[in-house]
Amino acid sequence: MTGTHTVGTGATGTHAAGTCTPPSAAEAPSAPARRGTLLAALGVVAFSLTFPSTAWGLESFGPWSLVALRSALAALIAGGFLLAVRAPVPARRHWGGLAVVAGGAVVGFPLLTTLALQTSTTSHAAVVVGLLPLTTAVLGSLRTGERPSRAFWAAALAGAAVVIGFTVQQSGGALTSGDLYLFGALLVCAAGYTEGGRLARVMPGWQVIGWALILCLPLAVVGSAVALPLEPVHLTAHGVLGLVWVAAGSAFFGLYVWYKGMAEIGVPRASQLQLAQPLLTLVWSFLLLGEEVSAAAPLAAVAVLVCIAATQRTGRSRTAARPRSAESSGRESGAVRS
């Protein structure tokens, strides 16, 4: 920011006290908004590979072993980065939020979806992701004070309806024993995303997921030591590649760019980019796992892209989000940028 008295920063422009910004300039997407959208989109692409990679990982490891190893490896990667840049330890008031991120995005969602994928196909499990953007937007609005417009909510609901309808049709409309795991994963992941997006406003986004992973490291090490002797291990190329991706790609890189993007464009807007995730997952499932994909996929993809474009254009309403804190500004100017 260049102004000395900032009264609000939205996804589409910055308004300074005493400054009259032309409407055309205010409506144009800002550079941080474009960058944030790109980063969040990269996170969605990384997340879309999670279910197929997990299915590969289950070829070599049991569900508990896979989740524990995933968290342990991701924590070691994050710890290496944190040590390399000598990242400061978060303030005590942030550890509660980091625990929510850890419980939701690092442990809860991977564990519950891995258990579900023992009985569900990846295409059926994608129904969770179909509901996740709307759930995250609702929780984000309540938690961060952002107030998207009615047009935003209309586009978000339309996009969720398209994704749910398509994924249910793709799975034949049948419920499986893993559905309880999937809906539980939906709730804990939305909470983790929302809290992570909030924390990414006061510390670099990669440090949010980095410290959350470190918080889980003791549990992951104990879990690995207990689960590996009890569950069969049959190492295959697919199994190892699946483990590496869910650890380095999904649990670290994906969440890193995701939270950084959320900090730029807000939780509700970033969450709607995930409407594309189930369709991307279905593409990967077809290419990597040989699962059949409905001929309706192209139509659903176009409809979802229209809804995503609408949510990104509507942005926040005039009762916009809270201004970023002084702590955030200080960290952005002094901390190591990711």
C-alpha positions in Angstrom: 0.0 0.0 0.0 1.2 3.5 -0.7 -1.3 5.6 1.2 -0.8 6.6 4.8 -4.4 6.3 5.9 -6.0 3.2 4.4 -9.6 2.5 5.2 -10.2 -0.7 3.2 -8.6 -3.0 0.8 -10.8 -5.1 -1.4 -10.1 -7.8 -4.0 -10.6 -5.3 -6.8 -8.9 -2.1 -5.6 -7.5 0.0 -2.7 -9.3 3.0 -1.3 -7.3 5.6 0.7 -8.7 8.3 2.8 -9.0 11.5 0.9 -8.3 9.9 -2.4 -11.0 9.7 -5.1 -10.4 6.6 -7.2 -12.2 6.6 -10.6 -14.8 3.8 -10.9 -13.1 2.2 -13.8 -9.8 1.9 -11.9 -11.5 0.6 -8.7 -13.3 -2.1 -10.7 -10.1 -3.3 -12.5 -8.5 -6.3 -10.9 -5.4 -5.4 -8.9 -2.0 -7.1 -9.3 -2.3 -8.8 -5.9 -5.8 -10.1 -6.8 -4.5 -11.5 -10.1 -1.5 -13.0 -8.3 -3.7 -14.4 -5.6 -6.1 -16.0 -8.1 -3.1 -17.7 -9.9 -1.6 -19.0 -6.6 -5.0 -20.4 -5.4 -5.6 -22.0 -8.8 -2.2 -23.7 -8.6 -3.3 -25.0 -5.2 -6.4 -26.4 -6.8 -4.4 -28.2 -9.5 -2.2 -29.7 -6.8 -5.2 -30.8 -4.7 -6.9 -32.4 -7.7 -4.2 -35.0 -7.8 -4.6 -35.9 -4.2 -7.3 -38.6 -4.6 -5.6 -40.4 -7.5 -2.3 -40.2 -5.7 -3.9 -41.6 -2.5 -5.3 -44.4 -4.5 -1.8 -45.2 -5.8 -0.4 -44.9 -2.3 -2.9 -47.4 -1.0 -1.4 -50.0 -3.4 1.7 -50.0 -1.1 0.6 -48.9 2.3 -2.4 -49.3 4.7 -4.5 -46.2 5.3 -3.1 -45.3 8.7 0.5 -45.8 7.5 -0.1 -43.7 4.4 -1.5 -40.8 6.3 1.1 -40.9 9.1 4.0 -41.1 6.5 2.5 -38.4 4.5 2.3 -36.0 7.4 5.8 -36.9 8.6 7.5 -36.4 5.2 5.6 -33.1 4.7 6.7 -31.9 8.1 10.3 -32.7 7.4 10.1 -30.8 4.2 8.5 -27.8 5.9 11.0 -28.0 8.8 13.9 -27.8 6.4 12.4 -24.6 4.8 11.7 -23.0 8.2 15.3 -23.7 9.4 16.8 -22.5 6.1 15.2 -19.1 6.3 15.3 -18.9 10.2 11.6 -18.3 10.3 10.4 -16.8 13.6 8.3 -19.0 15.9 4.7 -17.8 15.7 3.2 -15.8 18.6 1.4 -17.8 21.2 -2.0 -16.3 20.1 -1.6 -18.0 16.7 -1.0 -21.5 17.9 -4.7 -22.2 18.4 -5.4 -21.3 14.8 -2.4 -23.4 13.7 -3.9 -26.4 15.6 -7.2 -26.0 13.7 -5.2 -26.0 10.4 -3.3 -29.0 11.5 -6.4 -30.9 12.7 -8.4 -30.1 9.6 -6.1 -29.8 6.5 -3.1 -31.8 7.7 -4.6 -34.8 9.6 -8.4 -34.8 9.5 -9.1 -34.5 5.7 -6.3 -36.8 4.6 -7.2 -39.5 7.1 -10.9 -39.4 6.5 -10.6 -39.4 2.7 -8.0 -42.1 2.8 -10.4 -44.3 4.8 -13.2 -43.5 2.4 -11.2 -44.4 -0.6 -10.9 -48.0 0.6 -14.6 -48.4 -0.4 -15.2 -45.4 -2.7 -13.9 -44.6 -6.1 -12.1 -41.3 -6.6 -15.0 -40.0 -8.8 -17.5 -40.7 -6.0 -15.2 -39.1 -3.4 -15.1 -35.9 -5.5 -18.6 -35.1 -4.2 -16.8 -33.9 -1.0 -14.8 -31.4 -3.0 -18.0 -30.4 -4.8 -19.4 -29.2 -1.5 -16.2 -27.9 0.0 -16.0 -24.5 -1.8 -19.5 -23.5 -0.6 -18.8 -24.7 3.0 -15.5 -22.9 3.1 -17.1 -19.7 1.8 -19.7 -19.8 4.5 -17.2 -20.5 7.3 -14.8 -17.9 5.9 -17.5 -15.3 5.8 -18.4 -16.0 9.4 -14.8 -16.2 10.7 -13.1 -13.4 8.8 -16.0 -10.9 8.5 -15.9 -10.9 4.7 -19.3 -10.2 3.1 -19.5 -11.4 -0.5 -22.3 -10.0 -2.6 -25.6 -11.7 -3.4 -24.4 -12.3 -6.9 -21.4 -14.1 -5.5 -23.6 -16.4 -3.4 -25.9 -17.1 -6.4 -22.9 -18.1 -8.5 -21.4 -20.2 -5.7 -24.7 -22.1 -5.2 -25.1 -22.6 -8.9 -21.5 -24.0 -9.2 -22.0 -26.3 -6.2 -25.2 -27.6 -7.7 -23.5 -28.3 -11.0 -20.6 -30.1 -9.3 -22.8 -32.2 -7.0 -25.2 -33.1 -9.7 -22.4 -34.2 -12.0 -20.4 -36.2 -9.4 -23.6 -38.0 -8.2 -24.5 -38.8 -11.8 -20.9 -40.0 -12.4 -21.1 -42.4 -9.4 -24.5 -43.7 -10.3 -26.2 -41.9 -7.3 -25.2 -44.8 -4.9 -24.2 -44.1 -1.3 -21.3 -46.1 0.1 -20.0 -46.9 3.6 -17.4 -44.3 3.1 -19.8 -41.4 2.8 -19.7 -40.6 6.6 -15.9 -40.3 6.3 -16.4 -38.0 3.3 -18.8 -35.6 4.9 -16.7 -35.5 8.1 -13.7 -34.7 5.9 -15.7 -31.9 4.3 -16.3 -30.2 7.6 -12.8 -30.4 9.1 -11.2 -29.4 5.9 -13.4 -26.3 5.5 -12.5 -25.3 9.1 -8.8 -25.8 8.4 -8.9 -23.8 5.1 -10.8 -20.9 6.8 -8.4 -20.6 9.7 -5.4 -21.0 7.4 -6.6 -18.2 5.2 -7.1 -16.0 8.2 -3.6 -16.7 9.5 -2.0 -16.1 6.1 -2.9 -12.4 6.5 -0.6 -12.1 9.5 2.3 -14.4 8.5 3.6 -15.7 5.2 1.3 -18.4 3.8 3.9 -21.1 3.5 4.8 -20.6 7.2 1.1 -21.2 8.1 1.2 -24.7 6.7 4.9 -25.2 7.7 4.2 -24.7 11.4 0.9 -26.6 11.2 2.9 -29.6 9.8 5.6 -29.2 12.5 2.8 -29.3 15.1 1.7 -32.7 13.8 5.2 -34.1 13.5 5.3 -35.9 16.9 1.9 -37.5 16.2 3.0 -38.5 12.7 6.2 -40.1 13.9 4.3 -42.1 16.6 1.6 -43.0 14.1 4.1 -44.3 11.6 5.9 -46.4 14.2 2.6 -48.0 15.3 0.9 -48.4 11.9 3.8 -49.7 9.8 4.3 -53.0 11.7 0.5 -53.6 11.8 -0.4 -52.9 8.2 1.0 -54.7 5.2 3.6 -52.9 3.0 4.1 -53.8 -0.6 6.3 -51.2 -2.3 5.5 -50.4 -5.9 6.4 -47.5 -8.2 2.8 -46.2 -8.0 2.7 -46.6 -4.2 5.9 -44.6 -3.7 5.0 -41.9 -6.2 1.6 -41.6 -4.6 3.2 -41.1 -1.2 5.7 -38.6 -2.5 3.0 -36.5 -4.2 0.5 -36.4 -1.3 3.4 -35.4 1.0 5.3 -32.9 -1.1 2.7 -31.8 -3.6 -0.6 -31.8 -1.7 0.4 -31.4 1.9 3.2 -28.8 1.4 3.3 -27.1 -2.0 -0.5 -27.2 -2.6 -1.4 -25.8 0.8 1.5 -23.3 0.6 0.2 -21.6 -2.6 -3.4 -22.1 -1.5 -3.0 -20.1 1.7 -0.9 -17.5 0.1 -3.6 -17.0 -2.6 -6.3 -16.9 0.1 -4.5 -14.0 1.8 -4.5 -12.0 -1.4 -8.1 -12.5 -2.6 -10.0 -13.6 0.5 -11.4 -17.0 1.7 -14.8 -16.9 -0.1 -13.4 -16.0 -3.5 -10.4 -18.4 -3.3 -12.7 -21.2 -2.1 -14.8 -21.0 -5.3 -11.8 -21.9 -7.5 -12.2 -25.3 -6.0 -15.3 -25.8 -8.0 -13.0 -27.0 -10.7 -11.3 -29.5 -8.5 -13.8 -32.5 -8.8 -13.7 -32.2 -12.6 -9.9 -32.1 -12.6 -9.9 -35.1 -10.3 -12.1 -37.0 -12.7 -9.7 -36.2 -15.6 -6.7 -37.5 -13.5 -8.7 -40.5 -12.4 -9.3 -41.4 -16.1 -5.7 -40.8 -17.1 -4.0 -42.3 -14.1 -6.4 -44.9 -12.8 -8.4 -45.9 -15.9 -11.7 -44.9 -14.3 -14.6 -44.1 -16.7 -15.7 -40.5 -17.1 -19.2 -39.5 -18.2 -19.7 -37.9 -21.6 -21.3 -35.0 -19.7 -17.9 -33.9 -18.3 -17.3 -31.2 -20.9 -20.7 -29.6 -20.3 -20.2 -29.7 -16.6 -16.7 -28.2 -17.0 -18.0 -25.3 -19.0 -20.8 -24.6 -16.5 -18.4 -24.7 -13.6 -15.9 -22.3 -15.3 -18.8 -19.9 -15.9 -19.7 -20.0 -12.2 -16.0 -19.5 -11.2 -15.7 -16.5 -13.5 -18.8 -15.0 -11.9 -17.6 -15.5 -8.3 -14.2 -13.9 -9.2 -15.9 -10.9 -10.9 -18.4 -10.2 -8.2 -15.8 -10.2 -5.4 -16.7 -8.7 -2.1 -19.7 -6.5 -1.5 -19.6 -2.9 -0.3 -19.7 -4.1 3.3 -16.3 -5.4 2.5 -13.8 -7.3 4.6 -11.9 -6.0 7.6 -8.7 -4.2 6.8 -5.5 -6.1 7.1 -3.9 -5.7 10.5 -0.8 -3.6 11.2 0.9 -6.9 12.2 0.3 -8.2 8.6 1.8 -5.1 7.1 4.8 -5.3 9.4 5.4 -8.9 8.6 5.1 -8.3 4.9 7.7 -5.6 4.9 10.1 -7.3 7.3 9.6 -11.1 7.1 11.1 -13.4 4.5 8.6 -13.4 1.6 7.5 -16.7 0.2 
